[in-house]
Amino acid sequence: MAKVLRVDRLGKKYGGRWIFRGLTFELGLGDRLVILGRNGSGKSTLLRTIAGLTQRNEGSVVLPEGDPRHTLGLSALEQSVYAQLTVEEHLEMTAELRGCPARIDELLEKIDLAYARGVLASQLSTGMKARLKIGMAIQANPMVLLLDEPGAGLDEDGRNLVSRITEEQAERGCLIVATNDPLERRLANLELQLAG
Amino acid sequence: MNSSWRVEILAIFRKEWRIEMRSLSGLVTAFLFSVVTVYAISFAALNTHIPPTVVSGMLWVALLFSAASSLTRTFLIEEELGTADLLRLVARPHAVFWGKALFNIFQCIVTSVLVTILFLGFTSTQVIIPWLFGVSLIAGCLSLAGAVTLCGAIASQASNRSMLAAAIAVPLLLPLVALGVSGMRVSLGEGSLSGGGSGAAIGLIGYAVATLATGPYIFAAVWKS
């Protein structure tokens, strides 16, 4: 199976304490990994480290060849959107910055936000913001998709949306989901437990 | 600049523009600083002649405070609000720097034109060397915007970023203010071109080029660290 993502002896520490160390795994096409662990165990930090948003202390992360703006997508709970921009403007901006097709109508349909395309992000509910972040994450059809607590704030339709997104991602590349929700284990075919 | 860079830089500029037009926080703050400064000086110097040195100094104080209001908005607020990660994932650092610098230049020029009209009108000051006045103002705006963007960029990754940005801004902006006041003072009729006016203009242009040329590289180095 073609390897999409390789994490080799990855380590991250804060203030002298190792959050995780020596993490090694490979994900191939169709792999869906769920990262489990109690609060503070480093699930979000691991996703941020893989995405390059947090500096690692040791080890390496090998992403698919190409521009990471196209090959990697991340939707995280702590990530914010611009309160003064509309849903449509977010998607337009991220497409222009990535240099990829905006696919606004298609994405709005997919994340079920077509009715709110002109609404400012400040007026969106938590669940709607989560959908928007997922939309931005999958806009460039990334090979690697990282979802941090994807179900948080989402209703049943939203959770079904996450299921559909993960199915599609498995056909395109690989997926890593960090979660505390036991229900989200069903999204994965691989599990990684962080001890913290 | 190829079309990709242009599209990316304009995307950042458009984002800043939309946010500013909907919140008006930067422009209103700059406008208030300008009006209050002009009003205070005009009131203090009622029926008296204000020497060009004082006028140029006060004009630059107004410009400086207006520009300083951009300091937090440029990069610090992106970190505070958590939107910086979104930009890191989708944008190249040079595009982010240039988009934000362009918006700061735009805002600085709008503010400086407003401040200048108010100042010259209320203090009845005459511009003796218009080209030098124009160069001092435009190059001053470019330099101010470049320096403020650079300070925000450098400090954006620090834990106490607001304090650090202000601390970096002081040594960066002091020589700029000195150059700006020198150039503008001569343009208003005090001193001579050969006695520092031309040198100040060249210095301001050099300062603008230096901050805007090195800024993107410094920013790229700290953006993902």
Interface residues (C-beta under 8 A of the other chain):
Chain A: A51 G52 L53 Q55 R69 L72 G73 L74 A76 E78 Q79 S80 V81 Y82 A83 Q84 L85 E89 E92 M93 T94 E96 L97 R98 G99 L120 M136
Chain B: S4 V7 E8 L10 A11 I12 R14 K15 R18 I19 R22 S23 L81 G82 T83 D85 L86 L87 R88 L89 V90 A91 R92 A95 K224 S225
